[in-house]
Amino acid sequence: MTAIDTSKWERTAGLPEALPHIWEALQVKVDRMIGQIGTKSPHVAKEDGIYDDIRYDWWTSGFWPGILWIMHELTGKEHYKEAAWGWDEKFEQKMIQDNNFHHDVGFQFLPTAVIKHKLTGDKDGLRRGLQAANFLAGRFNIAGNFLRAWNQEKIGWSIVDSSMNLSILFWAAEQIGDPRFDHIGRAHADTVVSQFIRPDGSVNHIVSFDAKTGERIESLGGQGAGPHSSWSRGAAWALHGMANVYRYTGDTKYLRASQQVAHYFLACLPDDYVAHWDFRAADPLDGEPRDTSAASCAASGLLELAEALPGALGAMYRRAAERILLSLTKHYATWDRPDHEAILIAGTGNKPAGQNVDVSLIYGDYYYVEALAKLMGWKTRIF
Ligand code: GLY
């Protein structure tokens, strides 16, 4: 295998001109990944560029099949569908056997069961998607209006990441005409707006509530640098997630929340537009690791805002997304490393825990593909 030719976009000034060439290269890349990844469930690739093989109930297991479903829909090529087809069945077996699933069933079943049903009408995909939505709804704490995070940690913990899981509730409400799912999705989103997004547009990872009374206890830093820091992937989850909630509900409160985070996120970007892992990790941030997964997820969320807000404001969000994506393409991708199994480098998983710093992350790859697909005219949505 040889390096993928990048010469066609090296000389281009902006993403619109480069996009068809990047999209062509992406197909070559994902075709190679199919052979390299095989039956693995990829999560992290370190220096050697080899993706690991994480258990199916890990929160990241839906992203690789999600890439494949998007590629299938946009190209019409069957081999992507064939590689994506069996994932939701593998998850269902895990759900029945030993239940390690938690709030992240949205991340897992939206890019597998739900998109499979949307694209093919597959009844098993529908059943599995609805089971996952039921499971997530069952984690709702009615006193505090939040979805419980994880299983082992405190029962009153909730996290900003769940902003992205809400789409499975809104999808379920539409599928079966049961507004309870919609109520829960909105109630949790209201808690994100009131408890996670600060007035300046920054967010933190975890909020701890009293599980009995629902009262807020405190903010916790989680995967961010501290309780008062500004974890960039958390911001990306809120930005993209609240834009999704607006798309489902039409309530401008969520649109404004997404914009509030977006403006803060954009104001914090360094010269190459690719976010550091936490905007308040140090002052100055030079020398702190980047997080390309925050960058790609935020870019995809900015494209939701661009779609929601036509006119000059929408165009501004679109240009911002394009700048991020062009920088990722030119400076943070593996086109020159044919044996590298990931698309992007320089992701940060959990810096405070010393886990997965300066690595490739499958969700970084997924949101990069998702964002480029939106620019290519992809209209179906996974989240
Ligand atoms: N959802 C966990 C993370 O963003 O790392």
Residues whose N, C-alpha, C, O or C-beta is under 5 A from the ligand:
A	BS01	LIG	D161 R233 G349
